Structure formats: structure tokens, C-alpha cells
Amino acid sequence: MAKITCFSIPGMQLWFFSNDHEPPHFHAKRSGEWEYKVNFLESSSKMFELVWSTKKSQMSKTDRELLQEMVGKNQIEILREWEQKVIVS
């Protein structure tokens, strides 16, 4: 597992699996609440794919907007990290 280093969000874990698959994406998690796959090259309407969540908790609108903003600001750096840290299976 490789941590994303080009940005961080307090209380959220952001990482790539080192032996992952296309399309380029990273994972975002709030411990005990939810995990999403973030397809950072997609439009905002297709960017988030739920991996799991507790029945009462999914990503808040605030978290979603913050992630979208950070992806928009750092998309080139995220892709560069993907290319350096992920061996596509």
C-alpha cells in the first residue's frame, strides 16, 4: 500500500494499492465509517465508487466536495504518483 503524498485531508486515509488495476484510482477511507475508490480521471459524477460503509454512514457532502476540489487541484500529481507507485496487474 502506497500513501498519496501530493495532498492530505485530516481524518482521512488516502492510498494506492501497489499492485492494482486500471483505471487509475486511489482509495479514500474514514476508519470505521466508509471506503471509496476515487477514479480521479473521471468527471465528478463518476468519480466515487463505494467500496464499503456502515449502514448509517456514507461520505458526507463536505468530504465529497473536498475530495473533488483536491483532485481537481492535484490531478497531474496524483497521476504521476499512480504511475510511479502502482504496478498494474
N, C-alpha and C positions, 0 to 999 in steps of 0.2 A: 504494500500500500504506500503510495507516494502523496504527501501532503501538497496541496496547492500553496504556492508561496507568493504569487503576484498580488493577492489580496486576502483578507480575512474578515470574518464577521464574528463579533463576540458571541459566545454561547453556541456556535455552530461549527461542526467539523466539516471540512471540505477536502476531498481527496480523489485521486485516480487509483484504480486497481492497476498494478504494474503489468499484468498480463490480461488485458481487456480486449474488447471488440469494438468495431466501428458501429455507428458513427461516433465521432469524438464527443465525449461527455465526461462529467465528473459527478461525484456523489456529494450530497449535502445532507447533514443529519443533525437533529436536535435529540440528544440522548433521551431515550425513553418516550419520545413523542412521535417522531417520523423520520423517514429517509426518502429522498427523491433522487432520481437520476436527472441531471441537468444537461440537456442537449444544447450546448452553448452556441452552436452554429445555426440553430433553428430560430424561427420567429417566436416572439414572446408567447403566442397562443399554443405553440407546440413544444416549448422549451422544457416543461416539467413533466416527469413521469413518476408516479407514485411507486415506490418500492414496498414500503410498509408504513403503517401508522397505528396508533392506538385508536380504539373506536371513538374516543372523544376528541382526538386531536389530529388535525392536519395542519399544513403550513398556513400561517396567518397571511393576510393580505399584506401586512407590513413586511414580513420576511420575504414574500414573493417579490414585492416591488424592489426591495433592497437587493436581492439576488439579481433581478433583471438589470438594475442600474449598474451593479458591479460587473456583470458580464458585459454589458454594453461598453463600459469604460476600459475593460481589460481583455477583450476578446482575442486580440492578437497575442498577448502574453499568455493567455490560457492555452491557446492552440500551440504556441511554442513549447510550453511545458508538457502538453499532451504528447507532442512529437518527441520530446527528449525523455520522457519518463514512462511511456506506455509502449509495450511490445504487443502489437495487435495479434490476437490468436485467430 
